[in-house]
Amino acid sequence: MRNKGGIVALLVAFLTISIYFLARTWKANDIRKDAEAYATDKSGKVDYTKKQRYLDSLWKQPVFLGMTTTEDLMKQELGLGLDLQGGMSVILEVSPTEIVRALAGSRDPKVATAISKAQERAATSSTNFVDLFADEFKKVAPDTKLASIFSNSSNRGVLSLESSDGAVISYIKKEVDGAFDRAFRIIQTRVDKFGVANPNLQRLSGTNRIQVELPGVDNPQRVRKLLSGAAKLEFCEVYTMQEIAPAFDGLAAILLQMDADAKAADKSSLSKIAGTPAAGKGDNVATATNDTSKNSLAAKLAGGSKSDTSKKDSAALAQRQTNAFSNLFIGTGYGVAVRVKDTSRVNQIMRRPDVQSLFPANASALYDVKPRANGTNASEEIVDMYFVKDLGKAPLEGDVVTNATQDFDERGKPAVEMQMNAEGARKWKALTGANIGRPIAIILDNFVYSAPNVNGEIGGGRSSISGNFTVEEALDLANVLKAGKLPAPTNVISEGIVGATVGSEAARAGILSSVIGVLFVLAFVMIYYNKAGLIANIALIVNLFLLLGVMASFGATLTLPGIAGLVLSVGMSVDANVLIYERIKEELVLGKTFPVAVRDGFQNAMSSIIDSNVTTLITGAVLFIFGSGLILGFATTLLIGIFTSLFSAIFVSRLLFEYYISKGKTVSFFTKWTEKLFKDSNFDFVSKRKLYYTISSAIIILGIVSIFFKGFGLGVDFLGGRTYVAKFEKTVNTEEIDAALKATFEGKATEIKTYGGFDQVKITTPYKIENTNPEVEKQIETSVNAALANVNGNKGKVTSSSKVGPTIANDAIGGAFKAVLLSIVLVFAYIFVRFRRLAFGYGALVALFHDVAIILGIFSIFRGILPFSLDVDQAFVGAVLTIMGYSMNDTVVVFDRVREYLTEKRGIREDIPTVINNALNSTLSRTAVTGFSTLVVLLVLLIFGGETIRGFVFAMFVGVIVGTYSSLFVATPIVVDAMQSDMKKEDAKLAAVPVVATEEVKKGKKS
C-alpha cells in the first residue's frame, strides 16, 4: 500500500478534528443543561428569561480549553433540529404587492386591477411578480407607459417620463429586491434580540422568502407578531444625562435596597440552618435617598467632580449607591451602557413601577442596536442605553423618507445622505432647529440605530448624517432609513410548531432506533464475514464518528430524518466493504496469496464503488438543492455520509488489512454457515424476463387503477392547509373529534386520522389558509384547543401544528417534479458517459420509472389500511429520490460487472444472456448482504423511529425491496433486449458490407 504514512496522518488528523468538534458540542449541551437546571423551579417549570440570563452571563466568557466562548461554541456545533427539541419554524414571504403599489403612488384603478390580477396569477405561477404585474398592466392599459405611473421626484435620477417599460420594470425589481434585503436585516435583528439560543435564519434561494427556526420557543403568538409586524421607523429627541441624572440617583438607591434585601434573605436562610437570629431588613442598610450633593451619582453623571464633605455618612451612602449602580450600569463619555449579559435583569428593573416613576413620563429606555466591546474588559460586550422622548408618538416617522444612500462627508469619512418629502422637510427643519447641539435618535423596532448630534437647523429635506461609521455601518443605516420609504410587509406562509415534550420523545425514539440499527448491522456483518467482519465494523464505527464530527464542524443541525439518514448511511456504507470483500474472496478462489488477493480485491472493486456512490451522490445533491426543513437535514447527513463511508471503507479497512499482512497473518471471510452461501450460484435471471415484465406490469397497472379511483393522500406540503397533532388521555374516536370541530372549522372539509396510536390524531384542514393575520392564527388555535379539551369526557391538547399556504404548496409540487426529473436526467447521463452504451441507459431509466411507479401505487393502495400516515409530501419525495439513488447503486454494480465480463469474454463469444446471467450471479452475494443490512436498519427505524418519519421510512423500506428486484429482474433484462437489438442491427450492417464491396469491384472492372 503506497503512501501508508500519509493516510495514517490523514486519519489521525480527521479523528482529532472530529473529537475536537464533538467535544465542543458536548460542552455546549452541558452549558444548556446547567442553564435549564438554574432556571427550573421546584414544580419543574422552566423560566426561559432566567435561562437566557444564565446563557448571557457566559456568552462572551471562555468556557472551553480556556479560549473558546459560549457564543463560539453555540455558533458551530452539532445542533438538534426543532423536531428533536421543540420550537417553531416559520417561512415568511416579503409581499411585493404593497411595494409595487407604493412605488406607483397612483390611485388609478387600472394599477389596482393589474396588481389584483397579478396576485391571482402569482398563486399558481413561479414567474416574478413584477413581470406578472407589467403583463397585466399592459392588458388593462395598453396605451399607457409604465414611466407615467412610476416616474416621480424621488426617483428623478433613475427614471424619467421617457424611460422605457423595460427600464421601469428593472427599477421596480431592484426596489423589490432592496426591500427584501431590508426586511431580511430587520427580521435578523428582531430574531437576534428575541432571546433564543441558536436561532437559524436563512434566505430561501431564488425566492423572496425567509426561513426562521426558533428552538425552544413557548409563545408562538409572540413570534408571529414579532416576525410579521411592519417595521416602524421614528426620529425622536433624546434626554441628555444632565437632564435625567437625578433619576439615576433614585435608581441607585433602589438598587442598593434590592442588594440589601437579597443579602438579608440569604442571611435568613443561613440562620434557619445555623439556628442564629437573622439580621433585620434595616440592619447596616442606609435609607434610600436622592442625594444631590457633589458626591451624588447625579453629579458624577452630569460631570460634577469629587469633593470632601463633612457628612461622612452621606459620602459613604453615595459611594454604596454608586457601587450598586456600577454593578449593572457603566458610565460612558455621554451616558450609560449595560453589559450584554445583564440586559435581561436591567429590563426587569426598568419595568418596576417605582423605577419608572423616577424618570419623565414621556421617557423610554432603549438600547443601541449593536453591542460594542467594553474598553476596560475586552472579554465582555456592552450596549449603550438611550432615554428618548415620546416613543410611539414621534414628531417624525419613516414614511417621510424618500431616499437614503451611503456617501462620504467633506472629510472623506462614510456618511449617509437622506432625502425627505415636503411634509418631512418642514417637520425635520423644526425638529433640528429645536435640538441644536443635542442628539436625535433614529429608531427602528425600538432599537437605536444612530443618535447623531444636530449641528444646525436643516431645511430643504436633504441632510447628511455623519459619525464614526464604517462603510458597512453607513450602508446599514441607509437601509434602515429606506425601510421607512416602502412598506414591505412579511406574511407567514408556512409554519410548524413542535412541543418540547413531542421533541424530547422524538429525540429518544431517534437515539433508540440509531443504537439498535447500528448494533444490528455490526452483528450481521460480524456473523457473515467472521474476522473480516471485525475490520468492517471498525471501519463502520470510524465512519460514524467521522460523520458526526464533520457535521459538528459544519455546524449542521441533526433532525429526525437526519438520524434516519445517519443510520441508513451506516447500513449503506456496508456496501463498499462488501464489494471489496467479495472481490478478495474471488481472488483467493483463484489461488492468489492473501497479500496479493487483498491488493487486487481493493483495486478491482474500486470501479464499482465509485460508480455506485456517484449515483447516490447525484440524488443526494438534488435533495440538498431542492429540499428544505427536515429533508434538507436528511440530505446533508446522506451527502457527508457518502464521503466518510468511502474514506473508511477504502483507507481504514486497507490499513487494518495491511497490519495483519505485516504480521504475517491472514483474515477469514467466512463462518461455517456462510462459507457455501451463494457459492457457485447459477440462477437463470434472463430467460424468464418476460414473466418478470408481466409481474411488474400487473403491479403497476393495479397501482394506476388505485390512483385513478382512490387517489393519494396529499400531505399538507402539497395540498396547503393547517395540520394539528392532538394527544388525548384515552383512546379516541375520529368521528367524535370531527363532530367536535365542525363549528370551529365552519363545516370546511377536515381530515382526521389516528397518528402513532389510538390516543393521538392528526387533523388537517384548509380552513382560512389564505388569511395571514396573526390574530386569526391565534383565534383558530384557541378554538381548536377549546374544542378538543373535552371530547366525550376525554381531554385532548394540540402538541404540534403546521401551516402551509397555497403559494408555497404549489411551489413544493413544482419543486418535487423538478427534483425527480433532474435526478433521472443526471443519472441517465452519468450511466451513458460511464458505460458508453445506450442499452445501459435504457435499463437504468426503465428501472427508475418502474421503482417510482410501484411505490406510488403501493402508497395509494395501502392508504387508510396501514396504521400510519402514507401521505405524499416532501418527505415522500425525499424517500423516492433516495430510493432512486439506492436502486441505481445496486444496478450500477451489476452493470459494472456486465461491462467487465463483456470485455473479458469478447473473444469467447458467449451470448449476451449468458454473460449477464454470470454477472448477476457473481454479484448476488453483494446484492443480498447490502440489501439485507439496509433493510434491517430500515425495519428498526420503522418500528422505533417514531411517527414523524414512519411514512418516510416505509417508502424507503418498500423502495429497497423494489430497487433490488428491479436491478435483478428489470434493469439487466432490459439491457439484454436492448443489446440484442443493437447486435442484430450491427449484424445486418455487416452482412450488407460484402455485397456493396462486390458491386463496387464489378463496376470498377467495367470501367
C-alpha positions, 0 to 999 in steps of 0.5 A: 500500500503506497503512501501508508504514512500519509493516510495514517496522518490523514486519519489521525488528523480527521479523528482529532478534528472530529473529537475536537468538534464533538467535544465542543458540542458536548460542552455546549449541551452541558452549558444548556443543561446547567442553564435549564437546571438554574432556571427550573423551579421546584414544580419543574417549570422552566423560566426561559428569561432566567435561562437566557440570563444564565446563557448571557452571563457566559456568552462572551466568557471562555468556557472551553480549553480556556479560549473558546466562548459560549457564543463560539461554541453555540455558533458551530456545533452539532445542533438538534433540529426543532423536531428533536427539541421543540420550537417553531419554524416559520417561512415568511414571504416579503409581499411585493404587492404593497411595494409595487403599489407604493412605488406607483403612488397612483390611485388609478384603478387600472394599477389596482386591477393589474396588481389584483390580477397579478396576485391571482396569477402569482398563486399558481405561477413561479414567474416574478411578480413584477413581470406578472404585474407589467403583463397585466398592466399592459392588458388593462392599459395598453396605451399607457407607459409604465414611466407615467405611473412610476416616474416621480421626484424621488426617483428623478435620477433613475427614471424619467417620463421617457424611460422605457417599460423595460427600464421601469420594470428593472427599477421596480425589481431592484426596489423589490429586491432592496426591500427584501434585503431590508426586511431580511436585516430587520427580521435578523435583528428582531430574531437576534434580540428575541432571546433564543439560543441558536436561532437559524435564519436563512434566505430561501434561494431564488425566492423572496422568502425567509426561513426562521427556526426558533428552538425552544420557543413557548409563545408562538403568538409572540413570534408571529407578531414579532416576525410579521409586524411592519417595521416602524421607523421614528426620529425622536429627541433624546434626554441628555444625562444632565437632564435625567441624572437625578433619576439615576440617583433614585435608581441607585438607591433602589438598587442598593435596597434590592442588594440589601434585601437579597443579602438579608434573605440569604442571611435568613436562610443561613440562620434557619440552618445555623439556628442564629437570629437573622439580621433585620431588613434595616440592619447596616442598610442606609435609607434610600435617598436622592442625594444631590450633593457633589458626591451624588451619582447625579453629579458624577453623571452630569460631570460634577467632580469629587469633593470632601464633605463633612457628612461622612455618612452621606459620602459613604451612602453615595459611594454604596449607591454608586457601587450598586449602580456600577454593578449593572450600569457603566458610565460612558463619555455621554451616558450609560451602557449595560453589559450584554449579559445583564440586559435581561435583569436591567429590563426587569428593573426598568419595568418596576413601577417605582423605577419608572416613576423616577424618570419623565413620563414621556421617557423610554429606555432603549438600547443601541442596536449593536453591542460594542466591546467594553474598553476596560474588559475586552472579554465582555460586550456592552450596549449603550442605553438611550432615554428618548422622548415620546416613543410611539408618538414621534414628531417624525416617522419613516414614511417621510423618507424618500431616499437614503444612500451611503456617501462620504462627508467633506472629510472623506469619512462614510456618511449617509445622505437622506432625502425627505418629502415636503411634509418631512422637510418642514417637520425635520427643519423644526425638529433640528432647529429645536435640538441644536447641539443635542442628539436625535435618535433614529429608531427602528423596532425600538432599537437605536440605530444612530443618535447623531448630534444636530449641528444646525437647523436643516431645511430643504429635506436633504441632510447628511448624517455623519459619525464614526461609521464604517462603510458597512455601518453607513450602508446599514443605516441607509437601509434602515432609513429606506425601510421607512420609504416602502412598506414591505410587509412579511406574511407567514406562509408556512409554519410548524410548531413542535412541543418540547415534550413531542421533541424530547420523545422524538429525540429518544425514539431517534437515539433508540432506533440509531443504537439498535440499527447500528448494533444490528448491522455490526452483528450481521456483518460480524456473523457473515464475514467472521474476522473480516467482519471485525475490520468492517465494523471498525471501519463502520464505527470510524465512519460514524464518528467521522460523520458526526464530527464533520457535521459538528464542524459544519455546524449542521443541525441533526433532525429526525430524518437526519438520524434516519439518514445517519443510520441508513448511511451506516447500513449503506456504507456496508456496501463498499466493504462488501464489494471489496470483500467479495472481490478478495474472496474471488481472488483467493478462489483463484489461488492468489496469496492473501497479500496479493488477493487483498491488493487486487480485491481493493483495486478491482472493486474500486470501479464499482464503488465509485460508480455506485456512490456517484449515483447516490451522490447525484440524488443526494445533491438534488435533495440538498438543492431542492429540499428544505426543513427536515429533508434538507437535514436528511440530505446533508447527513446522506451527502457527508455520509457518502464521503466518510463511508468511502474514506473508511471503507477504502483507507481504514479497512486497507490499513487494518488489512495491511497490519495483519499482512505485516504480521504475517497473518491472514483474515477469514471471510467466512463462518461455517454457515456462510462459507457455501452461501451463494457459492457457485450460484447459477440462477437463470435471471434472463430467460424468464424476463418476460414473466418478470415484465408481466409481474411488474406490469400487473403491479403497476397497472393495479397501482394506476387503477388505485390512483385513478379511483382512490387517489393519494393522500396529499400531505399538507406540503402539497395540498396547503392547509393547517395540520394539528397533532392532538394527544388525548388521555384515552383512546379516541374516536375520529368521528367524535373529534370531527363532530367536535370541530365542525363549528370551529372549522365552519363545516370546511372539509377536515381530515382526521386520522389516528397518528402513532396510536389510538390516543393521538390524531392528526387533523388537517384542514384548509380552513382560512389558509389564505388569511395571514393575520396573526390574530386569526392564527391565534383565534383558530388555535384557541378554538381548536384547543377549546374544542378538543379539551373535552371530547366525550369526557376525554381531554385532548391538547394540540402538541404540534401544528403546521401551516402551509399556504397555497403559494408555497404548496404549489411551489413544493409540487413544482419543486418535487417534479423538478427534483425527480426529473433532474435526478433521472436526467443526471443519472441517465447521463452519468450511466451513458458517459460511464458505460458508453452504451445506450442499452445501459441507459435504457435499463437504468431509466426503465428501472427508475420509472418502474421503482417510482411507479410501484411505490406510488401505487403501493402508497395509494393502495395501502392508504387508510389500511396501514396504521400510519400516515402514507401521505405524499409530501416532501418527505415522500419525495425525499424517500423516492429520490433516495430510493432512486439513488439506492436502486441505481447503486445496486444496478450500477454494480451489476452493470459494472460487472456486465461491462467487465465480463463483456470485455473479458469474454469478447473473444469467447463469444458467449451470448449476451444472456449468458454473460449477464446471467454470470454477472448477476450471479457473481454479484448476488452475494453483494446484492443480498448482504447490502440489501439485507443490512439496509433493510434491517436498519430500515425495519428498526427505524420503522418500528422505533423511529417514531411517527414523524418519519414512519411514512418516510421510512416505509417508502424507503423500506418498500423502495429497497425491496423494489430497487433490488428486484428491479436491478435483478429482474428489470434493469439487466433484462432490459439491457439484454433486449436492448443489446440484442437489438443493437447486435442484430442491427450491427449484424445486418450492417455487416452482412450488407458490407460484402455485397456493396464491396462486390458491386463496387469491384464489378463496376470498377472492372467495367470501367 
